[in-house]
Amino acid sequence: MAAGSYKVITENEQVRLLDINVAPGSSAPKHSHPDNLVVMLEPGTIKWTNADGTSTQSPAGTHASQNIGKTTVRAILIEFKKPAPAAGKGLNPAMPSPFKQVLDNPYVRVFEGNSTAGAMMAQHTHGDHVTVALTDGSAEVTDKDGKKDTATFSGPSTHSAVNTGKTTLHLIDVELK
Protein backbone atom coordinates (compact mmCIF):
# COMPACT_ATOMS: atom_id res chain seq x y z
CA MET A 1 0.00 0.00 0.00
CA ALA A 2 1.15 3.57 -0.56
CA ALA A 3 3.29 4.72 2.34
CA GLY A 4 1.19 6.85 4.67
CA SER A 5 -2.03 6.35 2.68
CA TYR A 6 -3.54 3.70 4.99
CA LYS A 7 -3.73 3.91 8.78
CA VAL A 8 -5.27 1.21 10.97
CA ILE A 9 -7.96 2.76 13.19
CA THR A 10 -8.85 -0.41 15.08
CA GLU A 11 -8.84 -4.14 14.56
CA ASN A 12 -10.52 -7.10 16.20
CA GLU A 13 -11.44 -10.69 15.30
CA GLN A 14 -14.29 -9.50 13.03
CA VAL A 15 -13.04 -6.41 11.18
CA ARG A 16 -10.08 -4.17 10.49
CA LEU A 17 -10.89 -0.46 10.07
CA LEU A 18 -8.51 1.59 7.93
CA ASP A 19 -8.42 5.36 7.41
CA ILE A 20 -7.48 5.93 3.75
CA ASN A 21 -5.98 9.25 2.67
CA VAL A 22 -4.64 9.21 -0.92
CA ALA A 23 -3.14 12.43 -2.32
CA PRO A 24 -3.43 13.27 -6.03
CA GLY A 25 -0.89 11.28 -8.02
CA SER A 26 -0.21 8.81 -5.18
CA SER A 27 -0.27 5.14 -6.02
CA ALA A 28 -0.17 1.82 -4.21
CA PRO A 29 1.59 -1.26 -5.59
CA LYS A 30 -0.31 -4.50 -6.15
CA HIS A 31 -2.01 -5.67 -2.96
CA SER A 32 -5.11 -7.60 -1.84
CA HIS A 33 -8.05 -6.92 0.43
CA PRO A 34 -10.49 -9.38 1.92
CA ASP A 35 -14.19 -8.69 1.34
CA ASN A 36 -14.78 -5.10 2.40
CA LEU A 37 -16.99 -2.03 2.52
CA VAL A 38 -15.77 1.51 1.77
CA VAL A 39 -17.37 4.62 3.32
CA MET A 40 -16.28 7.64 1.27
CA LEU A 41 -15.45 10.77 3.26
CA GLU A 42 -14.01 12.84 0.38
CA PRO A 43 -14.54 11.20 -3.03
CA GLY A 44 -12.16 11.47 -5.94
CA THR A 45 -10.99 9.49 -8.94
CA ILE A 46 -9.08 6.26 -8.35
CA LYS A 47 -7.91 3.88 -11.06
CA TRP A 48 -7.47 0.24 -10.05
CA THR A 49 -5.21 -2.02 -12.08
CA ASN A 50 -6.22 -5.65 -11.59
CA ALA A 51 -3.82 -8.57 -11.25
CA ASP A 52 -4.41 -9.43 -14.94
CA GLY A 53 -3.33 -5.91 -16.01
CA THR A 54 -6.81 -4.60 -16.88
CA SER A 55 -7.87 -1.28 -15.36
CA THR A 56 -11.22 -0.47 -13.76
CA GLN A 57 -12.82 2.25 -11.67
CA SER A 58 -13.87 -0.23 -8.97
CA PRO A 59 -11.71 -2.60 -6.90
CA ALA A 60 -11.97 -6.37 -7.11
CA GLY A 61 -9.57 -8.77 -5.37
CA THR A 62 -5.90 -8.08 -6.01
CA HIS A 63 -5.13 -4.68 -7.52
CA ALA A 64 -2.79 -1.70 -7.63
CA SER A 65 -4.35 1.74 -7.27
CA GLN A 66 -3.58 5.32 -8.23
CA ASN A 67 -5.35 8.61 -7.47
CA ILE A 68 -5.67 10.06 -10.98
CA GLY A 69 -7.83 12.97 -9.83
CA LYS A 70 -7.02 16.46 -8.62
CA THR A 71 -8.26 16.04 -5.03
CA THR A 72 -7.27 13.89 -2.06
CA VAL A 73 -9.42 10.80 -1.63
CA ARG A 74 -10.45 10.04 1.97
CA ALA A 75 -12.35 6.95 3.01
CA ILE A 76 -12.88 4.45 5.77
CA LEU A 77 -12.22 0.87 4.63
CA ILE A 78 -13.92 -1.87 6.64
CA GLU A 79 -12.28 -5.23 5.93
CA PHE A 80 -14.26 -8.31 6.99
CA LYS A 81 -12.19 -11.05 8.60
CA LYS A 82 -14.89 -13.73 8.66
CA PRO A 83 -17.01 -15.16 5.87
CA ALA A 84 -20.48 -13.64 5.47
CA PRO A 85 -23.10 -15.46 7.52
CA ALA A 86 -25.45 -17.77 5.65
CA ALA A 87 -28.53 -16.00 4.33
CA GLY A 88 -30.96 -15.34 7.15
CA LYS A 89 -28.41 -16.27 9.85
CA GLY A 90 -27.19 -12.78 10.81
CA LEU A 91 -28.80 -10.27 13.11
CA ASN A 92 -31.53 -8.12 11.59
CA PRO A 93 -30.86 -4.71 13.14
CA ALA A 94 -33.09 -1.70 12.63
CA MET A 95 -32.32 1.92 13.46
CA PRO A 96 -34.76 4.54 14.74
CA SER A 97 -35.53 7.83 12.99
CA PRO A 98 -33.70 9.85 11.60
CA PHE A 99 -31.71 6.89 10.18
CA LYS A 100 -32.64 5.20 6.92
CA GLN A 101 -31.27 1.97 5.49
CA VAL A 102 -28.99 2.57 2.47
CA LEU A 103 -27.39 -0.85 1.92
CA ASP A 104 -28.00 -4.49 2.76
CA ASN A 105 -25.50 -7.17 1.69
CA PRO A 106 -24.41 -10.56 3.06
CA TYR A 107 -22.02 -8.91 5.57
CA VAL A 108 -23.73 -5.75 6.76
CA ARG A 109 -26.79 -3.55 6.87
CA VAL A 110 -25.84 0.14 6.51
CA PHE A 111 -27.85 3.10 7.80
CA GLU A 112 -27.36 6.83 7.20
CA GLY A 113 -28.79 9.65 9.27
CA ASN A 114 -28.54 13.28 10.30
CA SER A 115 -28.99 14.35 13.89
CA THR A 116 -29.61 18.07 14.41
CA ALA A 117 -28.13 19.91 17.39
CA GLY A 118 -29.94 18.85 20.56
CA ALA A 119 -31.81 16.01 18.85
CA MET A 120 -32.40 12.85 20.88
CA MET A 121 -32.48 9.31 19.51
CA ALA A 122 -34.74 6.81 21.24
CA GLN A 123 -33.30 3.76 22.95
CA HIS A 124 -32.43 1.06 20.43
CA THR A 125 -30.30 -2.08 20.18
CA HIS A 126 -27.28 -2.77 17.97
CA GLY A 127 -25.38 -5.92 17.19
CA ASP A 128 -21.66 -5.51 16.49
CA HIS A 129 -21.36 -2.25 14.59
CA VAL A 130 -19.12 0.54 13.31
CA THR A 131 -20.24 4.17 13.41
CA VAL A 132 -18.56 6.64 11.04
CA ALA A 133 -19.08 10.37 11.62
CA LEU A 134 -19.09 12.23 8.29
CA THR A 135 -19.12 15.58 10.10
CA ASP A 136 -17.46 16.86 13.26
CA GLY A 137 -19.60 17.10 16.36
CA SER A 138 -20.30 15.53 19.70
CA ALA A 139 -22.85 13.13 21.06
CA GLU A 140 -23.60 11.56 24.38
CA VAL A 141 -24.65 7.92 24.43
CA THR A 142 -26.56 6.52 27.42
CA ASP A 143 -26.69 2.75 27.83
CA LYS A 144 -29.72 0.84 29.08
CA ASP A 145 -28.37 1.11 32.66
CA GLY A 146 -27.98 4.92 32.48
CA LYS A 147 -24.18 4.97 31.97
CA LYS A 148 -23.09 7.81 29.64
CA ASP A 149 -20.25 7.53 27.12
CA THR A 150 -19.12 8.67 23.70
CA ALA A 151 -19.77 6.45 20.68
CA THR A 152 -17.06 4.00 19.54
CA PHE A 153 -16.81 0.65 17.75
CA SER A 154 -18.99 -1.54 19.83
CA GLY A 155 -20.26 -5.01 20.33
CA PRO A 156 -23.94 -5.62 20.99
CA SER A 157 -25.47 -2.77 22.99
CA THR A 158 -28.70 -1.00 23.85
CA HIS A 159 -28.57 2.76 24.24
CA SER A 160 -30.11 6.13 23.50
CA ALA A 161 -28.19 9.18 22.24
CA VAL A 162 -28.36 12.96 22.08
CA ASN A 163 -26.44 15.34 19.80
CA THR A 164 -24.73 17.56 22.39
CA GLY A 165 -22.98 19.73 19.78
CA LYS A 166 -24.03 22.91 18.02
CA THR A 167 -24.12 21.42 14.50
CA THR A 168 -25.86 18.59 12.69
CA LEU A 169 -24.13 15.21 12.88
CA HIS A 170 -24.12 13.18 9.65
CA LEU A 171 -23.54 9.53 10.57
CA ILE A 172 -23.15 6.16 8.87
CA ASP A 173 -23.88 3.11 11.02
CA VAL A 174 -22.57 -0.22 9.69
CA GLU A 175 -24.28 -3.14 11.43
CA LEU A 176 -22.41 -6.45 11.07
CA LYS A 177 -24.61 -9.49 10.44
N, C-alpha and C positions, 0 to 999 in steps of 0.2 A: 504494500500500500504506500501511497505517497507520504514521505516523511512529514509528520505534523498534520496531516489531513484527517486522521482518524484518532479519536481519543476515547478510551473506554470510560463510560460513565459509571456503570455497575455491571456485575455479572453474578449469576447464581446458577443452579442446576437446570433452570428452565430457559433462561434467555441471557444474551449479552447485549447491552445497550451501548451504542457507539455514537458519539457526537462527530459528525462529518462536516468539515470546513475546507472546501476546495477552491483555491484562488484561480482566477482566469489563467489559462495556459498550463496549470498544474496537471500532472498525469500520475497514474499509478500503474506499476507493472502488472503482469498477469497474476491474478489471485482468485481465490474462490470464496464464496459465502455459502453457508447453509441456507435453507429456506428462511425468508426474512420479510419484513415489512418496513417501508421507508415512510417517515413523516417529514414532509418538506417544510422547512422553516423559511428559507429564501431560495426559490427556484432559479434555475439557470439552464444551460445547455450542456449536457454531458454526452460524449460519444463513447460507447462501449465497443471494444473489439473482442469478439468471442475467440475461444480457443482455436477454432477452425480458420481464423483470419477474417471472417465477415464482420462488418460493423453494423450496429443497431443503435437505436435511441433508448432501448430498455435492456436492463441487465438480465442475464440468464446463465446460471452456473458459473463456469470459469470465464473470466474476462479481464481485460486491461481497460482502464478508463482515462479520459482526458476531458477537462473543462474547456470546451471550445467556444464558450460564450464570453461576454464582456463583464460579467458580474460574478462574485463569489457565490458558490452553491453551499447552502447550509442545510443539514438534515439530521434527523435522528434515525439511526438504523437499528432495528430490533431483529436480532438473529435468534431463531428458534433452535434450541439444543435437542429437543425431543421430537419424535414424529408427531404429526397431527393426530388427534384422537379420532377413533372411528366415528363415522357420521352418527350423530345423535348421542354420542357418549360424553361430550364436554358439557360444562355448565352452560346455562342459557341466561346470561345476565341481562338485565334491563336497567336503563338509567332514567331518573326522573327528569321532568322539564327543568331547564331549557335544553337538555341534550337530545340529539336525534341520531339515530343509527345511520352511518355512512358506508359501512363495509361489513360483510359477513363472509368469512372464508373458513377453510377447515381448521385453521389455527386460532383465529381471533374473531371477535366482534368489536368494531370500532365505532365510537360515539364522538360527536363534536358538539360543543356548546359554548355559549357566551353567558357570562355571569356579570351583570351590572354591579356597580359599586353598592355595597350594602345588601345585595340580594342573598337570600337564604335558600339552600337546597335541602329538601326534606330528607329524613333518614332513609337510607337505602343500603343494599348489600352488594358487595363486589366479591368475585373470585379473585385469583391472582391477576394483577393488572399493572399497567404502566400509564401514568398520567404525564402528558407533555403540555407545558404551558407555551402557547404561541405568542403570548404577550407578557410583559412584566406585570407583576401585581403581588398581592398577598391574600391569603385565605386562611381561615382557621377551621380545622376539622375537629369535630367532637364525636368520639366513639360512642357506642351504645351504653357504656358505663359512665359517660360524662367527662372522660379524659380528653383534653384539648391538645392538638398537635398540628404541625404543618404537614401537607401532603407529600408523600414520597412513594417509591415503588413499594408495593405492599402485597402481602398474601391476602387471603380471604378476610374481609372486614365488613362491619356494619357501622355507618357513621352518617352524620349530617355535616353540612359545611356552610360557611358564610364568607362572602367576599368582603374582607376587611380593608381593602385598598380604596383608592379614590378613582380608579379607572376600571373599565370592563376587562374581565379576564376571558381570553379565548383559549379553550382547552380541548385537547384530544385525549380521550380515555380509551386505552387498548386493553380489552378484557381477554385474557387467555382462556381457551376452552380446555 
